């Protein structure tokens, strides 16, 4: 048995979420599924809901879905929680379906930002939605948090609205909005919600619910970590640090050469030294002095005497981080000044460690958006509590088809993807600039105990009829960060670095994977479990620090293919992504192939790459394409940089400044970032990733000629694109919902191409693919 272990210094500073006295409605017991209708409420004996959660996703009672986690956590506190999922937002009537909530509405756009969910990186509307029954698109509005909040206010004006979810997290301050190409106000201002919760919100939502249940006005709840609210002025007792401007360096004076006399220094600057001459004449000659040189030296010594400065603390200023707030540039400033926007984004990211972060405030007109420090991470015991709640682990019966099944036309793809997976941890200390995990879940790893994970696997085995013995994933944001963190709790609480593994692995980081290896071995030894796969992304530069883990992973937990994300091969874009060099990928590849051969298995790495990321030049993409060709990869799906709100790379995209460095008004050298804007250049970068697609060859030929690399055009093995052009339709087709396999007919089983068409197709038991004639 493995007892829960918590090493974080600040993890013990918060009240445990299991220590609250349960609300009186706990007498109603536990609901099989949280109700979505009055009929279900009647069956449970409820006359009303204490809390109603409005979500943009279909209701799936599974710990991978935010509305289920929040709902079950609040239910465990004794509250009656109802769900309004994907309501028709054309009127307020659907928001009244469960009646008036006694305490508050909880509003979330869902597991994804609603704009990212609905639009591609090219700003085209998607026809599908993985969080909707039948994969049907259009079931949620644009900027769903705003629309849902406004409809809730229209339905019951006096009910508090608590806004949360990843859309709330990523839009808590003034943020660049890629879809409108402008800076928008904080979502808290536009939604007119009473409180905004960011990050993993269990700790905050439990405290808020109990305080509202105790009749405390929502306007007075301003001291909960991980929340944001609106107020008119800074309260008394707070020290405000002004950070509304960037540094303006003045004239840089040359260092004084200590070996030059005062007259020589003046002469080097084109000036006279009349002051020195007066000083020399006024200095009396000491008795016994040999010559005028002695008097000159004595004069220099006299003029060089200085008083020692003494610094004393100001007794009126008490430096208390818990009572310090940083004032960011206002919305009106950042919306018209990209440099100030970059500065504000950098300051926000520096204040993300729960151990030392200070409150932030940003003016929106005559009101301030006040953002409290991030929430204290959950302890292992609290994580076990959250994941051990009585989830049904299935979609709500309202989504079942005529046969009462969720397998047919009403299947929810996002549920199908995680149906047999187990989440073992939260957070990521990688700090990749294009990723939103840090802004939402934070850098501190929050891990479940091994016993809790094993119990969930046994529950899947025993309670889900469709289980075939294969667990699709034991992971989280990153598969191999389980129970990994700083060696020193004191250093962890004080650290302000954006990444623990860039530019290299921090010497204070514990890279021991033995807890993960032990869990893998115990899980696959369970009766009825045939295979444990790892489907989450792998931090391979961390994995190579533990060869035992790589061997365990490769020989027992890879189903033929393993996805990893080097993202690029060139240092320019990698430095803006905060990703390791391609050498780390090569080292992992060697270990992967070695251990695969030892096990007698043919397995393949699937590397993922990003096109058009800030800091990427056309030459960088050309070099990446050459690397892909040398290594035999043909990228079937292309991932283009998508500027999500508040990400560091998005600030680079909007401002053209490197926010990993101190932002200055004048950009020089590494301060400036090459931004890939416009459809033409973005298409070119995607075309380099799909250099093998004949539709891209005309564009690539023109680009290579313009770059002075016409030597890469030819029909040899070392050429990137050929000189001939086959008959093509010349169109570009998105890889979503289909890959580059010809669509002129349904492919036979076993012949569907994988992520990289240079790899063999999966063995499915169907008719093998016909061999191409040589």
VENTADA-V10959 format. One record per backbone hydrogen bond with DSSP energy under -1.0 kcal/mol. NH is the residue of the N-H (numbers start at 0). CO is the residue of the C=O. E is the energy in kcal/mol with one decimal. If there is no record, write none. Layout:
nh,co,e
NH,CO,E
NH,CO,E
//
This chain:
nh,co,e
12,9,-1.6
18,15,-1.6
22,76,-3.2
25,22,-2.1
26,23,-1.5
27,24,-2.0
28,25,-1.8
40,36,-1.7
41,37,-2.5
42,38,-1.8
43,39,-1.4
45,40,-2.7
49,79,-1.6
50,79,-2.2
51,103,-1.6
52,81,-2.9
53,105,-3.3
54,83,-2.2
57,130,-2.4
60,393,-2.2
61,59,-2.1
64,61,-2.3
68,64,-2.0
69,65,-2.6
70,66,-2.1
71,67,-2.7
72,68,-2.4
73,69,-2.4
74,70,-2.2
75,71,-2.2
77,74,-1.8
78,73,-2.0
81,50,-2.3
82,34,-2.7
83,52,-2.8
85,54,-2.9
95,92,-2.1
98,95,-1.9
101,48,-2.4
102,49,-2.9
103,49,-1.1
104,159,-2.5
105,51,-3.0
106,161,-2.5
107,53,-2.5
116,112,-2.4
117,113,-1.3
118,114,-2.1
119,123,-2.7
122,119,-2.0
125,117,-3.3
131,128,-1.7
133,410,-1.9
134,131,-2.3
136,126,-1.1
145,142,-1.1
146,142,-1.6
147,143,-3.1
148,144,-1.8
149,145,-2.2
150,146,-2.2
151,147,-2.4
152,148,-2.2
153,149,-1.9
154,150,-2.3
155,151,-2.4
158,155,-1.8
161,104,-3.0
162,194,-3.0
163,106,-2.8
168,164,-2.1
169,165,-2.5
174,183,-1.7
176,181,-3.0
180,176,-1.4
181,176,-1.3
183,174,-3.0
186,170,-2.7
189,185,-1.7
190,186,-2.3
191,187,-1.0
193,160,-1.8
194,160,-1.7
195,227,-2.3
196,162,-3.5
197,225,-2.3
204,200,-3.1
205,201,-2.0
206,202,-1.6
207,203,-2.6
208,204,-2.3
209,205,-2.0
210,206,-2.2
211,207,-2.6
212,208,-2.3
213,209,-1.2
214,211,-1.7
215,210,-2.2
219,216,-1.6
220,217,-1.3
221,219,-1.7
225,372,-2.8
227,195,-2.2
228,369,-2.1
230,367,-2.2
238,322,-2.6
240,324,-3.0
242,326,-2.0
259,256,-1.7
264,260,-2.3
265,261,-2.2
266,262,-2.4
267,263,-2.1
269,266,-1.6
270,265,-3.1
276,272,-1.9
277,273,-2.5
278,274,-2.2
279,275,-2.6
280,276,-2.4
281,277,-1.9
288,285,-2.0
294,290,-1.0
295,291,-2.3
296,292,-2.4
297,293,-2.5
298,294,-2.2
299,295,-2.3
300,296,-2.4
301,297,-2.1
302,298,-2.4
303,299,-1.7
316,313,-1.8
319,317,-1.5
322,319,-1.8
323,320,-1.5
324,238,-2.4
325,358,-2.7
326,240,-2.9
327,360,-2.8
330,362,-2.8
333,329,-2.5
334,330,-2.2
340,336,-1.9
341,337,-2.4
342,338,-2.1
343,339,-2.6
344,340,-2.4
345,341,-2.1
346,342,-2.3
347,343,-2.3
348,344,-2.0
349,345,-1.6
355,352,-1.7
356,352,-2.4
358,323,-1.3
359,370,-2.6
360,325,-2.3
361,368,-1.9
363,366,-3.8
366,363,-1.4
367,230,-3.1
368,361,-3.0
369,228,-3.0
370,359,-3.4
371,226,-2.5
382,378,-2.6
383,379,-2.5
384,380,-1.8
385,381,-2.5
386,382,-2.5
387,383,-1.1
390,388,-2.5
392,60,-2.9
395,58,-2.1
398,395,-2.3
399,396,-1.8
400,404,-2.7
403,400,-2.3
410,407,-1.7
413,129,-3.0
415,411,-2.3
416,412,-2.1
417,413,-1.2
420,417,-1.7
421,472,-2.8
423,474,-3.0
425,445,-1.6
427,441,-2.1
432,576,-1.7
434,431,-1.4
439,435,-1.3
440,436,-3.0
441,436,-1.4
445,425,-1.9
447,423,-2.3
452,448,-1.8
453,449,-2.4
454,450,-2.3
455,451,-1.7
456,452,-2.0
457,453,-2.3
458,454,-1.9
459,455,-2.3
460,456,-2.5
461,457,-2.2
462,458,-2.4
463,459,-1.6
466,463,-1.8
470,530,-2.6
471,419,-1.1
474,421,-2.0
478,536,-3.3
480,477,-1.0
483,480,-1.8
486,507,-3.7
491,487,-2.6
492,488,-2.0
494,490,-1.7
499,428,-2.5
505,499,-2.9
508,505,-1.7
509,484,-2.8
516,512,-2.3
517,513,-2.4
518,514,-1.8
519,515,-2.6
520,516,-2.3
521,517,-2.2
522,518,-2.8
523,519,-2.4
525,522,-1.4
528,525,-1.8
529,468,-2.3
530,468,-2.0
532,470,-2.9
533,556,-1.5
539,537,-1.2
542,538,-1.9
543,539,-2.0
544,541,-1.1
545,542,-2.3
549,545,-1.8
550,546,-2.6
551,547,-2.2
552,548,-2.9
553,549,-2.9
554,550,-2.3
555,551,-1.2
556,552,-2.3
561,603,-2.0
563,605,-2.0
566,607,-2.4
567,565,-1.6
573,569,-1.8
574,570,-2.5
576,572,-1.4
577,573,-1.3
578,573,-2.1
583,580,-1.5
585,581,-2.1
586,582,-2.1
587,583,-2.1
588,584,-2.8
589,585,-2.1
590,586,-1.8
591,587,-2.9
592,588,-2.6
593,589,-2.2
594,590,-2.6
595,591,-2.0
596,592,-2.2
597,593,-2.1
598,594,-1.4
599,596,-1.1
600,595,-2.7
603,559,-2.9
605,561,-3.2
607,563,-1.8
609,566,-2.2
610,638,-2.5
614,673,-3.8
615,612,-1.6
620,616,-1.7
621,617,-2.1
622,618,-2.6
623,619,-2.0
624,620,-2.4
625,621,-2.2
626,622,-2.0
627,623,-2.5
628,624,-2.2
629,625,-2.5
630,626,-1.9
631,628,-1.1
632,627,-2.8
635,754,-3.0
640,610,-2.8
643,641,-1.5
646,643,-1.4
648,432,-2.3
650,646,-1.7
651,647,-1.8
652,648,-2.4
653,649,-2.4
654,650,-2.4
655,651,-3.0
657,670,-2.7
658,656,-1.1
660,657,-1.5
664,246,-1.1
670,667,-2.4
671,668,-1.2
672,655,-2.2
676,674,-1.0
681,677,-2.0
682,678,-2.6
683,679,-1.8
684,680,-2.2
685,681,-2.0
686,682,-2.4
687,683,-1.9
688,684,-1.2
689,685,-1.7
692,689,-1.7
695,692,-2.2
699,695,-2.3
700,696,-2.7
701,697,-2.0
702,698,-2.2
703,699,-2.9
704,700,-2.2
705,701,-2.1
706,702,-1.8
707,704,-1.2
708,703,-3.3
711,708,-1.9
712,709,-1.8
713,720,-2.6
718,715,-1.1
719,711,-2.3
720,711,-1.6
737,734,-1.0
744,742,-2.1
750,747,-2.0
756,633,-1.9
758,755,-2.2
//
